[in-house]
Amino acid sequence: MFVTLSSEARECRLYAEHCADRARLQSDPQLRKDYLEMQRRWLALARSYEFAEELEFLSAVEARNKETRRIFEDAAA
């Protein structure tokens, strides 16, 4: 729905990318697993920020729609 990401979500995605890069470089399977888990958590946090932004946007749209409906109803009365 959104074309641009917030700075928080963008930063989380950059950290996730960094973790994925580090995981690819690891020869130790446990370290690779740990970096991939960190990547998963950064991506989950990014999605959480994006979801909150979508809710905020949709709430603002609904508030504008409610006000518009009230104006039309008042004009019709």
C-alpha positions in Angstrom: 0.0 0.0 0.0 2.9 2.4 0.8 5.5 3.3 -1.7 8.0 4.7 0.8 9.1 3.1 4.1 9.5 4.9 7.3 13.1 5.4 8.5 12.5 2.8 11.2 11.3 0.1 8.9 14.1 0.9 6.4 16.7 0.7 9.1 15.3 -2.6 10.3 15.5 -4.0 6.8 19.1 -2.8 6.4 20.0 -4.6 9.7 18.3 -7.7 8.4 20.3 -7.5 5.1 23.5 -7.1 7.2 22.6 -10.2 9.2 21.9 -12.2 6.0 25.3 -11.1 4.6 27.0 -12.2 7.8 25.2 -15.5 7.8 26.4 -16.2 4.2 30.0 -15.6 5.4 29.9 -18.0 8.4 31.4 -21.4 8.3 30.1 -22.2 11.7 26.5 -23.6 11.4 25.5 -22.3 14.8 26.7 -18.8 14.0 24.9 -19.0 10.6 21.7 -20.0 12.3 22.1 -17.2 14.9 22.5 -14.6 12.2 19.5 -15.9 10.2 17.5 -15.7 13.4 18.5 -12.1 13.9 17.6 -11.4 10.3 14.1 -12.9 10.9 13.6 -10.8 14.0 14.7 -7.6 12.2 12.3 -8.3 9.4 9.5 -9.0 11.8 10.2 -5.6 13.5 10.2 -3.9 10.1 6.8 -5.5 9.3 5.5 -4.4 12.7 6.5 -0.7 11.9 4.9 -1.0 8.5 1.7 -2.5 9.9 1.4 0.4 12.5 1.9 2.9 9.7 -0.8 1.3 7.6 -3.2 1.4 10.6 -2.4 5.1 11.2 -3.0 5.9 7.5 -6.3 3.9 7.4 -7.5 5.6 10.6 -6.8 9.0 9.1 -8.7 8.1 5.9 -11.6 6.8 7.9 -11.7 10.0 10.0 -11.7 12.1 6.8 -14.5 9.9 5.3 -16.5 10.3 8.5 -16.2 14.0 8.4 -17.2 14.1 4.7 -20.3 12.0 5.4 -21.3 14.3 8.3 -20.9 17.4 6.0 -23.1 15.8 3.4 -25.7 14.6 5.9 -25.9 18.1 7.4 -26.2 19.7 4.0 -29.1 17.3 3.1 -31.0 17.9 6.3 
